């Protein structure tokens, strides 16, 4: 049997809501779309630690990761495959919301959006099933695994 290592990229994000159930979305100035707060994992880093680090770096917000909600395998059409981990980042209170600002990476736009208004005009189309799965998993307190094509 030929054992060949598979290379893949990995990212971790979190569903974080405000007191109204609106979802925190970020739009770093280097991307065209809004997305969940989080980002790329570094070698040897576990997904929840990567997610917390990226949120702290991106928004200056300290969040404790809750349950893992989604693991998604993304077939990126011939490019390096990617795995996404989505965690429950909890709910921010008013003080935490006021503290959100530019992190170490520089300015970032953010907003809290009602879940029913999150669509392909805001986020990449391939990410919609992951967002929907994460919101459902959070509500139903379960893990969802899925495969997505870009």
C-alpha positions in Angstrom: 0.0 0.0 0.0 1.4 3.4 -1.0 0.9 5.8 1.9 1.0 9.4 0.5 0.5 12.4 2.7 -2.3 14.7 1.8 -1.7 18.4 1.9 -4.6 20.6 2.7 -5.2 24.1 4.1 -7.3 24.6 7.2 -9.3 27.5 8.7 -11.4 28.0 11.8 -14.2 30.4 12.4 -16.9 31.1 15.0 -20.5 32.0 15.1 -20.7 34.9 17.5 -24.0 36.6 18.2 -25.2 39.7 19.9 -28.1 39.9 22.3 -30.6 40.0 19.4 -29.2 36.8 17.8 -27.5 38.7 15.0 -24.3 37.1 13.7 -21.0 38.9 13.8 -19.5 39.2 10.3 -16.1 40.6 9.4 -14.8 42.0 6.2 -11.0 42.5 6.3 -9.9 45.1 3.9 -8.0 42.5 1.8 -11.1 40.5 0.9 -14.2 41.1 -1.3 -16.6 39.2 0.9 -17.9 39.2 4.5 -17.3 36.1 6.5 -17.2 34.6 10.0 -14.5 35.9 12.2 -11.5 33.6 12.3 -8.9 32.6 9.8 -6.1 30.2 8.7 -4.6 27.7 11.1 -0.9 27.6 11.5 1.1 24.3 11.4 0.6 22.3 14.6 -2.1 24.6 15.9 -5.4 23.1 17.1 -8.6 24.6 15.5 -10.1 26.2 18.6 -6.8 27.9 19.5 -6.4 29.1 15.9 -9.9 30.5 15.9 -9.4 32.4 19.2 -6.0 33.7 18.0 -7.4 34.9 14.7 -10.4 36.7 16.4 -8.1 38.4 18.9 -5.7 39.5 16.1 -8.5 40.5 13.7 -10.9 42.3 16.1 -9.1 42.7 19.5 -11.8 40.5 21.0 -11.1 37.7 23.4 -13.5 34.8 22.9 -13.6 31.4 24.5 -14.5 28.8 21.9 -17.5 26.6 22.7 -18.7 23.5 20.9 -17.4 22.5 17.5 -20.4 23.0 15.2 -19.2 22.2 11.7 -16.4 20.4 10.0 -16.5 21.0 6.3 -14.3 19.5 3.6 -14.1 22.0 0.7 -13.1 20.7 -2.8 -11.5 23.8 -4.3 -11.6 22.6 -7.9 -8.1 21.3 -8.4 -6.4 23.6 -5.9 -5.3 22.5 -2.5 -8.4 21.1 -0.6 -9.4 23.0 2.5 -11.1 21.9 5.8 -13.1 24.4 7.8 -13.9 24.2 11.5 -16.7 26.4 12.8 -17.2 26.8 16.6 -19.8 28.3 18.8 -18.2 31.6 19.9 -21.1 32.5 22.2 -22.8 35.8 22.6 -21.1 39.1 23.2 -22.4 41.6 25.7 -22.6 45.3 25.3 -19.1 45.9 26.8 -17.5 43.4 24.5 -19.4 44.8 21.5 -18.0 48.3 22.3 -14.5 46.9 22.6 -14.5 45.4 19.0 -12.1 47.4 17.0 -9.0 47.1 14.8 -6.8 44.2 15.9 -3.2 43.6 15.2 -3.9 43.1 11.5 -5.2 46.6 11.0 -8.6 47.9 10.2 -11.4 45.5 9.6 -15.1 46.2 8.9 -17.6 44.3 11.1 -21.3 44.1 11.5 -24.0 42.1 13.3 -26.5 40.7 10.7 -29.7 38.9 11.2 -29.2 35.3 10.0 -32.0 35.4 7.5 -30.2 38.3 5.6 -27.0 36.4 5.1 -26.8 35.3 1.5 -24.6 35.1 -1.6 -24.5 38.8 -1.9 -22.6 39.1 1.3 -20.6 35.8 1.6 -19.0 33.6 -1.0 -21.7 31.2 -2.4 -19.7 28.1 -1.5 -19.8 29.2 2.2 -23.6 29.4 2.4 -24.0 25.7 3.3 -21.4 26.1 6.0 -23.2 29.1 7.5 -26.5 27.4 7.4 -25.1 24.2 8.9 -23.4 26.2 11.7 -26.5 28.1 12.7 -28.6 24.9 12.6 -25.9 23.0 14.6 -25.8 25.7 17.2 -29.6 25.7 17.6 -29.8 21.9 17.7 -26.6 21.5 19.8 -25.0 19.0 17.5 -22.1 18.6 15.1 -22.5 18.8 11.3 -20.0 17.3 8.9 -20.3 18.3 5.2 -18.6 18.3 1.9 -18.7 21.5 -0.2 -17.6 22.3 -3.7 -16.2 25.7 -4.6 
